[in-house]
């Protein structure tokens, strides 16, 4: 497919320019609008969204906020702005490796998700941040080779009767060109759920790129749910291309996938009929601290056979990923949580029994991979955080927690457990966390992690674990003491101008 992804002369003569407003840093890779034309070799999007994507692509970074304000005042809807940002990234940003600059695409749903719980006056802020993030990634993509999603090779698109089988065959063979034509055919001939099933299976097989393949799959589906399935074809072509990335390695999955295919076959038909078991959660949490990926996954088979509900196993996965965040806050621990969140979502979205088993088994089996990469002391134990910290009641307690996070993350975590254990509400905690991300966030991972841990804290099977997930989040959420982002100050001014 590489030959099918030629790039137009888009931003070819990009220049380095400065952002003079709001204290922005000098930025690279800006283009003149007349140089950023959509050529015939670039995939065309639906006619109602193509103009939106085009102005996002062509507007220089330092003028993007003003252009967005003008478009919104002219009648552009939130939904079309969201769609335009997502599709501009799909069309313009190289999804290999799945990460780095491609976060401009993977972060869109997280920004949207956090924005939905914000006051109406702040709901656009994450999208303005995402707009600037796209322009930065766009410039980096130009500097790194100027990739773009090309049109489908139409003569190779299989008929509807063969599309799904051809796609599965191509993905299993790591056949890029065959998968591209087949997913286009599948999108055109099948419903949304049927189209996604083989993609879910391929998304859970490979931990390569620290779990970003599963994350991209989940984020693609979730964003399409917000913007409309009619935009699916270019998105899923990009996704299939990303899922087949193996870098310079042999085209085989990273992680315990082969072992978990065997494990999945051992799980009985009524595996989802078990009972919640907090003791099993604690036992699996202890296993994850020491076991190999294969041994940890094998333990799941035993727990399910003993009648433990899948939800108790998911609780252990999220507790352990959060414990890794407490041990060594950083990019690896963060992805232990965001990939678990993605696999958990796929578990709920898939209608295939085998894929659901694999999502659960892989979620457990991936955690030791993150643990070994972190290589940090295991003295920090999430289920041993004391609950007796002195925390005042009422709304002022939440502000105190985020202030404490700027001085002592461990203290903020202990106070968070105490606050929630004494009846405090988790809603104001994460509402303020989202607000601080909007004001102080400087990286895609601020949004990705914030959305993931917020969601998992809400859906945890045993509510007694919720305070501990929230406590671990205090190791990564922006503190109240972190300076406001100059970019987001400008975004607030732009959003205020929309009226």
C-alpha positions, -999 to 999 in steps of 0.1 A, spaced: 0 0 0 29 24 3 26 31 -34 -10 38 -27 -2 66 -2 16 92 -24 16 127 -10 6 157 -30 29 187 -29 11 197 3 31 220 26 62 210 6 77 244 10 67 247 46 85 276 64 94 281 100 72 308 115 65 322 149 33 326 169 33 361 181 1 361 200 -3 348 236 34 340 242 35 310 219 69 295 213 85 296 179 69 269 158 81 250 127 65 237 95 40 263 87 27 266 52 13 292 29 -24 284 22 -19 285 -16 7 257 -13 -17 234 6 -40 223 -22 -58 189 -22 -45 171 -53 -63 143 -71 -40 116 -56 -53 124 -21 -84 105 -8 -115 127 -11 -139 129 18 -176 133 18 -187 166 2 -202 181 34 -169 176 53 -143 181 27 -144 220 29 -140 218 67 -110 194 65 -95 216 37 -94 248 58 -80 229 88 -53 215 65 -45 248 47 -47 274 75 -13 283 90 -10 273 126 -7 308 140 -40 317 123 -60 285 130 -78 298 161 -91 329 143 -102 308 114 -120 284 136 -138 313 154 -149 327 120 -162 293 109 -181 287 141 -197 321 139 -206 314 103 -226 283 114 -200 255 116 -213 229 141 -194 213 170 -200 179 153 -185 191 120 -155 207 137 -149 174 156 -152 154 123 -130 178 105 -102 175 130 -103 138 131 -104 133 94 -77 159 87 -55 138 109 -65 105 93 -58 120 58 -25 138 67 -6 121 96 14 89 91 0 63 115 33 44 116 45 40 143 12 42 160 19 70 184 41 101 185 28 126 160 -2 104 153 -16 113 187 -32 142 169 -57 115 157 -59 92 187 -66 121 212 -97 134 194 -122 113 212 -105 118 246 -107 156 241 -144 152 231 -151 129 260 -137 153 286 -154 183 270 -189 167 273 -188 170 311 -175 206 310 -196 237 313 -210 249 280 -186 278 281 -156 255 281 -168 227 258 -149 240 228 -116 243 246 -104 207 240 -112 211 203 -92 243 200 -63 225 217 -67 196 193 -67 220 164 -33 233 174 -21 198 181 -30 187 146 -12 217 131 19 207 150 17 171 139 10 181 104 42 201 102 61 171 118 47 148 92 59 170 64 94 171 79 94 133 82 83 124 47 50 141 39 26 111 41 -10 111 31 -38 87 27 -43 80 -10 -74 68 -28 -86 32 -29 -73 9 -56 -108 3 -69 -101 -27 -92 -89 -46 -62 -120 -40 -40 -136 -74 -35 -174 -80 -40 -196 -79 -9 -197 -117 -7 -159 -118 -3 -151 -86 15 -150 -98 51 -132 -131 44 -106 -113 22 -100 -87 49 -95 -114 76 -72 -133 53 -51 -102 44 -48 -91 81 -37 -125 92 -11 -125 64 0 -89 72 -9 -81 36 -12 -43 35 -25 -38 0 -50 -67 3 -63 -54 36 -68 -18 22 -90 -29 -7 -109 -54 15 -117 -30 43 -130 -5 17 -153 -32 3 -164 -43 38 -173 -7 48 -194 -3 17 -213 -36 21 -217 -44 58 -231 -27 88 -210 -9 114 -209 -37 140 -201 -64 114 -173 -42 99 -157 -37 132 -156 -73 144 -124 -84 125 -108 -51 134 -114 -57 171 -97 -91 168 -67 -76 150 -65 -47 175 -62 -70 205 -35 -92 190 -4 -70 191 10 -50 220 36 -34 197 39 4 201 30 1 238 -6 -7 231 -15 20 207 -30 -3 182 -59 -12 206 -61 25 216 -64 36 180 -91 10 172 -112 20 202 -108 57 196 -117 53 159 -150 36 167 -159 60 195 -151 90 173 -172 76 145 -201 72 169 -199 109 175 -193 122 139 -213 95 120 -205 62 104 -207 77 69 -171 88 75 -159 53 83 -141 42 51 -110 65 53 -108 60 90 -108 22 89 -84 21 60 -60 42 81 -67 19 111 -60 -13 91 -28 2 78 -17 11 114 -26 -24 127 -3 -40 102 27 -20 112 56 -43 124 85 -19 119 117 -37 111 105 -68 131 91 -100 117 53 -97 111 42 -114 143 24 -101 173 42 -87 203 30 -101 236 12 -133 247 -14 -135 218 -5 -171 207 -7 -183 243 -40 -166 248 -55 -181 217 -49 -214 235 -62 -200 268 -94 -187 252 -102 -222 239 -101 -235 275 -127 -211 288 -162 -226 291 -193 -213 274 -208 -197 305 -177 -178 315 -196 -145 318 -221 -158 344 -197 -157 374 -201 -136 406 -180 -105 416 -152 -116 439 -131 -89 456 -108 -116 470 -101 -128 434 -93 -92 424 -67 -89 452 -52 -123 443 -48 -115 407 -33 -81 416 -7 -100 435 -1 -123 406 4 -93 383 32 -80 405 54 -111 398 40 -133 370 50 -135 333 25 -124 307 16 -161 299 13 -171 336 -9 -141 344 -32 -148 315 -34 -185 325 -45 -175 359 -76 -158 343 -87 -192 329 -86 -206 364 -105 -177 379 -133 -179 353 -136 -216 358 -140 -210 395 -170 -187 389 -153 -153 392 -170 -126 371 -150 -109 344 -156 -76 361 -135 -86 391 -106 -94 367 -109 -61 350 -108 -44 384 -74 -61 390 -61 -50 356 -70 -13 362 -57 -14 398 -24 -28 387 -20 -3 358 -27 24 383 -2 10 408 24 12 380 15 49 377 22 53 414 55 34 412 69 54 383 47 81 367 56 84 331 48 73 295 49 36 301 27 36 332 3 59 315 -1 35 286 -6 6 310 -39 24 319 -49 38 285 -44 4 267 -63 -14 295 -91 11 290 -91 5 252 -91 -33 257 -119 -29 282 -139 -9 257 -133 -35 230 -144 -62 254 -177 -43 257 -181 -34 221 -174 -67 204 -202 -92 198 -178 -121 192 -173 -144 222 -137 -153 212 -127 -117 208 -142 -108 242 -122 -136 258 -90 -124 240 -95 -88 251 -97 -99 287 -68 -123 285 -46 -98 266 -55 -70 291 -41 -92 319 -11 -105 298 0 -70 287 4 -56 322 36 -76 331 51 -62 298 46 -27 311 58 -37 346 91 -51 331 97 -19 310 92 3 341 116 -17 362 107 2 393 106 -9 430 74 -26 439 72 -10 474 42 11 464 10 -10 467 -23 5 456 -45 -15 479 -24 -5 509 -29 33 507 -42 43 541 -77 59 545 -70 79 576 -55 111 562 -69 143 576 -91 159 549 -117 186 555 -152 179 542 -169 199 515 -159 213 481 -128 230 494 -113 195 499 -111 188 462 -92 220 456 -68 211 484 -62 177 468 -50 192 435 -29 218 454 -13 189 473 -5 172 440 18 201 432 38 195 463 36 158 472 19 133 449 18 105 475 2 128 500 -24 139 474 -31 102 467 -36 94 504 -59 124 509 -79 114 478 -86 80 493 -96 95 526 -118 121 510 -137 95 489 -138 69 517 -154 95 540 -182 101 515 -168 127 492 -181 126 456 -158 116 428 -177 139 403 -162 172 416 -128 155 417 -127 147 380 -146 178 370 -117 199 385 -92 174 370 -107 181 335 -107 218 341 -70 217 350 -63 197 319 -80 224 298 -61 251 315 -27 235 320 -25 205 296 4 206 272 4 171 258 -20 146 242 -14 122 271 -29 147 295 -62 142 276 -58 105 269 -50 95 305 -76 119 320 -104 104 299 -93 68 304 -90 69 342 -121 89 347 -141 64 327 -126 34 344 -132 49 378 -169 52 369 -174 17 356 -152 -2 382 -171 -34 392 -165 -30 430 -170 6 441 -146 1 469 -118 3 444 -129 37 430 -110 58 456 -78 40 448 -81 45 410 -88 82 416 -58 84 441 -34 69 415 -47 95 390 -33 122 413 2 111 402 -5 122 366 -33 148 365 -21 184 364 -17 200 398 -33 233 407 2 247 410 12 240 374 14 272 354 -14 277 329 -6 270 293 -2 301 272 -17 282 243 -49 274 263 -51 310 275 -53 320 238 -78 292 233 -100 306 260 -99 340 244 -109 324 211 -137 304 226 -150 335 243 -151 353 209 -174 326 195 -201 339 217 
